[in-house]
Amino acid sequence: MALGEKLFNDPSLSSNGLSCASCHNDGAGYNATFANAYPHSVAMARDIFGMDSVYLDEMVQVCMVQPMAAEPLDWSGEQLAALTAYMGKVQKQLAANPCALKGGKCGACKPCAGKNPCATKNPCATKNPCAGKNPCSASAGKRLADAAA
């Protein structure tokens, strides 16, 4: 995990000065589909490479080639294994919070434009037409936890 996290933040992997963290800093840059089990469809892989479905290691390679403008990592190498393991950990963390993902369940409600309907001190919370369906509410969180158990 430590090597994967180090590589995630390492711009020397690319030819253009980007690192994985350049696009995905603090959980940013992931679409809601990132929470889905792999293999699944990813817009960048589909739109640029014509891949209908990708595994997580393939998605790491897609990112290496585009947007990082680098050669793919060695398929049997330690770097790809470490980045894939680290990204699996990140995926599990973000999947546990549907509000963290771009286009996630909370994002669809948007009752107050740029304000986050999932924020705990959201002044729009009482005006939120999706409040009953909000996966970030305490009751929904309990329902999700009960369903997972």
Salt bridges, closest charged atoms under 4 A:
ASP47 OD1 - ARG46 NE 3.20
ASP146 OD2 - LYS142 NZ 3.02
